[in-house]
Amino acid sequence: MVQNVFRSGFLVRVAHTLLTWIITVILFLHNTSLRRCEEQGELLLPALFFLLVVLSVLLYFAVSLMDPGFVLNDTVKGAQSPNEEMEAMIPQSSTPRLRRCGYCLLQQQPMRAKHCHMCKRCVHRFDHHCPWIENCVGERNHRWFIIYLLVQLLTLLSGLHVALSGISPALTWEQWFRVNGFLLAALCIVGIFSVVVVVLLGSHLYLISINCTTWEFMSRHRISYLKTCKDEENPFDRGVLCNLWDFFCICRTVMWEKVYHRNTLNPV
């Protein structure tokens, strides 16, 4: 049972939630701009900050519990799967054959899918397995992951501003640390998370703009359908604006074999 709790990411999600609310309580109880607004009867700023924290927590759970795009098991024996139909329609000379997954025993693993050893499933357009949310980031939840990072960054930057507003002067260093100890701890934690989120968000937005996943970027030399491409060539890249539009506005599973075939025959 203990192993199941760890495997499900229960402790990670609880730790994230507790840390979020502990820091929020510290910011509200100390003499910060939030506390001063409350004392003056100006509740708009505290209410907005509280709602921002709630939204970030809700998005965190939504992304961490969402299906990232698990590949369904093969169809009943004798029936032709959509991948088999697509493979039959596309000339094999121009498109690498769909490979078999040796872990979950899928007969044909879709292009850009990868088996996740943590989730023990193959994931459509696999990006990476994120230990922060204890879930894969894939085709179905990637855009929500980006939205979560944006909201989380806004929450963290607001928290940094609030924490800095509560730092109080003192006569000695000992008194200063005693008065501001909890705020300093909150400031350090929020600062570290802010840097992490900025790096994550920046790297993901760059990869999205070129229609590349983290897995493809890091393991290009080991991926069969990218080995034959020239350096810096990406068969899925349609230009920055089209890539961003497809990522944020197209809410369906893409047959990447078809895209690969079309782009390799008609390179830009």
C-alpha positions as CSV (number, residue, x, y, z in Angstrom):
1,M,0.0,0.0,0.0
2,V,2.9,2.4,0.8
3,Q,4.4,1.7,-2.6
4,N,1.1,2.5,-4.3
5,V,0.9,5.8,-2.4
6,F,4.4,6.7,-3.6
7,R,3.7,5.5,-7.1
8,S,0.5,7.6,-7.4
9,G,2.4,10.8,-6.6
10,F,0.2,11.3,-3.5
11,L,3.0,12.6,-1.4
12,V,4.4,14.9,-4.0
13,R,1.0,16.5,-4.5
14,V,0.3,16.8,-0.8
15,A,3.8,18.4,-0.3
16,H,3.2,20.9,-3.1
17,T,-0.2,21.9,-1.7
18,L,1.0,22.2,1.9
19,L,4.0,24.3,0.9
20,T,1.8,26.6,-1.2
21,W,-0.7,27.3,1.6
22,I,2.0,27.6,4.3
23,I,3.7,30.3,2.3
24,T,0.3,32.0,1.5
25,V,-0.5,32.1,5.2
26,I,2.9,33.5,6.1
27,L,2.4,36.3,3.5
28,F,-1.1,37.1,4.9
29,L,-0.1,37.0,8.6
30,H,3.1,39.2,8.4
31,N,3.1,42.9,8.0
32,T,3.1,42.7,4.2
33,S,1.2,44.8,1.6
34,L,-1.6,42.2,1.9
35,R,-2.0,42.7,5.6
36,R,-1.9,46.5,5.3
37,C,-4.6,46.4,2.6
38,E,-6.8,44.3,4.9
39,E,-6.3,46.7,7.8
40,Q,-7.2,49.6,5.6
41,G,-10.3,47.8,4.3
42,E,-9.0,47.5,0.8
43,L,-9.8,43.9,0.0
44,L,-9.3,43.8,-3.7
45,L,-5.6,43.1,-3.7
46,P,-5.8,40.3,-1.1
47,A,-8.8,38.7,-2.8
48,L,-7.0,38.7,-6.2
49,F,-3.9,37.2,-4.7
50,F,-5.9,34.5,-2.9
51,L,-7.8,33.7,-6.1
52,L,-4.5,33.5,-8.0
53,V,-3.2,31.0,-5.5
54,V,-6.4,28.9,-5.7
55,L,-6.3,28.9,-9.5
56,S,-2.6,27.8,-9.5
57,V,-3.4,24.9,-7.1
58,L,-6.5,23.8,-9.2
59,L,-4.4,23.9,-12.4
60,Y,-1.7,21.9,-10.7
61,F,-4.1,19.1,-9.8
62,A,-5.8,19.3,-13.2
63,V,-2.5,18.8,-15.0
64,S,-1.1,16.2,-12.6
65,L,-4.3,14.0,-12.8
66,M,-5.1,14.5,-16.5
67,D,-4.6,11.8,-19.1
68,P,-1.5,13.0,-20.9
69,G,-2.5,11.1,-24.0
70,F,-1.9,7.4,-23.2
71,V,-1.9,5.2,-26.3
72,L,-4.8,2.8,-26.2
73,N,-4.1,-0.9,-26.3
74,D,-4.1,-2.6,-29.7
75,T,-7.6,-3.5,-31.1
76,V,-9.1,-6.9,-31.0
77,K,-7.0,-9.4,-33.0
78,G,-8.1,-9.5,-36.6
79,A,-9.3,-5.9,-36.7
80,Q,-7.2,-3.2,-38.4
81,S,-6.1,-0.4,-36.1
82,P,-6.0,3.3,-37.2
83,N,-2.2,3.1,-37.2
84,E,-2.3,0.1,-39.5
85,E,-4.7,1.9,-41.9
86,M,-2.5,5.0,-41.9
87,E,0.6,2.9,-42.5
88,A,-1.1,1.2,-45.4
89,M,-2.0,4.6,-47.0
90,I,1.5,6.1,-46.7
91,P,4.4,4.7,-48.9
92,Q,6.9,3.0,-46.6
93,S,9.8,4.3,-48.6
94,S,9.2,7.8,-47.3
95,T,8.1,7.1,-43.8
96,P,9.9,4.9,-41.2
97,R,7.9,1.9,-40.1
98,L,6.0,2.2,-36.9
99,R,7.9,0.3,-34.2
100,R,6.6,-2.2,-31.7
101,C,6.8,-1.3,-28.0
102,G,8.7,-3.9,-26.1
103,Y,7.3,-2.8,-22.7
104,C,3.6,-2.5,-23.0
105,L,3.6,-4.8,-26.1
106,L,1.9,-2.4,-28.5
107,Q,2.2,-3.9,-32.0
108,Q,2.6,-0.4,-33.5
109,Q,3.7,2.6,-31.5
110,P,2.5,5.9,-33.1
111,M,5.1,8.3,-34.4
112,R,6.3,10.8,-31.7
113,A,5.0,8.4,-29.0
114,K,7.3,7.0,-26.3
115,H,6.9,4.5,-23.5
116,C,7.2,6.1,-20.0
117,H,8.8,3.8,-17.5
118,M,7.2,5.7,-14.6
119,C,3.6,5.6,-15.9
120,K,4.2,2.2,-17.7
121,R,2.3,3.4,-20.7
122,C,3.1,4.8,-24.1
123,V,2.2,8.5,-24.5
124,H,1.2,10.3,-27.7
125,R,3.6,13.1,-28.6
126,F,5.6,12.4,-25.4
127,D,7.5,15.4,-24.1
128,H,8.8,14.3,-20.7
129,H,7.8,12.8,-17.3
130,C,7.6,15.6,-14.8
131,P,8.4,14.7,-11.2
132,W,6.8,18.0,-10.0
133,I,3.4,16.9,-11.2
134,E,4.1,13.2,-11.0
135,N,2.6,12.7,-14.5
136,C,3.7,12.6,-18.1
137,V,3.5,15.7,-20.3
138,G,2.1,14.6,-23.6
139,E,-0.3,15.6,-26.4
140,R,-3.4,15.9,-24.3
141,N,-2.1,17.9,-21.3
142,H,0.9,19.8,-22.7
143,R,-1.0,23.0,-23.4
144,W,-2.5,22.9,-19.9
145,F,0.9,22.4,-18.5
146,I,2.1,25.6,-20.2
147,I,-1.0,27.5,-18.9
148,Y,-0.3,26.2,-15.4
149,L,3.3,27.4,-15.7
150,L,2.1,30.9,-16.8
151,V,-0.3,31.1,-13.8
152,Q,2.3,29.7,-11.4
153,L,4.9,32.2,-12.6
154,L,2.4,35.1,-12.1
155,T,1.6,33.7,-8.6
156,L,5.3,33.4,-7.7
157,L,6.2,36.9,-8.9
158,S,3.2,38.3,-6.9
159,G,4.4,36.4,-3.9
160,L,7.9,37.8,-4.3
161,H,6.6,41.3,-4.4
162,V,4.4,40.7,-1.3
163,A,7.2,39.1,0.7
164,L,9.6,42.0,-0.1
165,S,7.0,44.5,1.0
166,G,7.0,42.8,4.5
167,I,10.7,43.0,5.3
168,S,11.1,45.2,8.4
169,P,14.2,47.0,9.5
170,A,15.8,46.3,12.9
171,L,18.6,47.7,15.1
172,T,20.8,44.5,15.0
173,W,21.2,41.6,12.6
174,E,19.9,39.2,15.2
175,Q,16.7,41.1,15.7
176,W,16.3,41.5,11.9
177,F,16.6,37.7,11.3
178,R,14.2,37.1,14.2
179,V,11.6,39.5,12.9
180,N,11.9,38.5,9.2
181,G,12.9,34.9,9.5
182,F,9.7,33.3,8.2
183,L,9.4,35.9,5.4
184,L,13.0,35.3,4.4
185,A,12.4,31.5,4.2
186,A,9.3,32.1,2.1
187,L,11.3,34.6,-0.1
188,C,14.0,32.0,-0.7
189,I,11.5,29.2,-1.6
190,V,9.5,31.4,-3.9
191,G,12.6,32.8,-5.5
192,I,14.0,29.3,-6.3
193,F,10.7,28.2,-7.7
194,S,10.4,31.4,-9.8
195,V,13.8,30.6,-11.4
196,V,12.8,27.0,-12.1
197,V,9.4,28.1,-13.6
198,V,11.1,30.8,-15.8
199,V,13.6,28.2,-17.2
200,L,10.8,25.6,-17.8
201,L,8.5,28.0,-19.4
202,G,11.1,29.6,-21.6
203,S,12.5,26.3,-22.8
204,H,9.0,24.9,-23.5
205,L,7.9,27.9,-25.4
206,Y,11.0,27.7,-27.6
207,L,10.4,24.0,-28.3
208,I,6.7,24.7,-29.1
209,S,7.7,27.4,-31.5
210,I,9.8,24.9,-33.5
211,N,7.3,22.0,-33.0
212,C,9.8,19.8,-31.1
213,T,9.4,17.9,-27.8
214,T,11.9,17.7,-25.0
215,W,12.5,14.0,-25.7
216,E,13.1,14.7,-29.4
217,F,15.4,17.7,-28.6
218,M,17.5,15.6,-26.1
219,S,17.5,12.3,-27.9
220,R,17.4,13.2,-31.6
221,H,20.3,10.9,-32.5
222,R,18.5,7.9,-31.1
223,I,15.0,8.5,-32.7
224,S,14.4,6.5,-35.9
225,Y,12.3,9.1,-37.7
226,L,14.8,11.9,-37.0
227,K,18.1,10.0,-37.7
228,T,17.6,10.4,-41.5
229,C,17.0,14.2,-41.2
230,K,19.8,16.7,-41.7
231,D,21.1,18.6,-38.7
232,E,18.6,21.2,-37.4
233,E,16.0,19.8,-39.8
234,N,12.6,19.2,-38.2
235,P,10.0,17.4,-40.3
236,F,7.2,18.7,-38.1
237,D,8.1,22.4,-38.1
238,R,5.6,24.6,-40.0
239,G,6.9,28.0,-38.9
240,V,6.6,29.8,-35.5
241,L,3.1,31.2,-36.0
242,C,1.6,27.9,-37.4
243,N,3.3,25.9,-34.7
244,L,1.9,28.1,-31.9
245,W,-1.5,28.0,-33.5
246,D,-1.5,24.3,-33.8
247,F,-0.3,23.8,-30.2
248,F,-2.7,26.1,-28.5
249,C,-5.8,25.9,-30.8
250,I,-5.9,22.5,-32.3
251,C,-7.4,20.1,-29.7
252,R,-7.2,16.7,-31.4
253,T,-4.9,13.8,-31.8
254,V,-2.6,14.4,-34.8
255,M,-1.5,11.7,-37.2
256,W,2.1,12.6,-37.2
257,E,2.9,9.9,-39.8
258,K,0.9,11.9,-42.3
259,V,2.5,15.2,-41.3
260,Y,6.0,13.6,-41.6
261,H,5.2,12.1,-45.0
262,R,3.8,15.4,-46.4
263,N,6.7,17.5,-45.1
264,T,9.4,15.2,-46.2
265,L,8.0,15.0,-49.7
266,N,7.4,18.8,-49.9
267,P,10.1,20.4,-47.7
268,V,9.8,24.1,-47.1
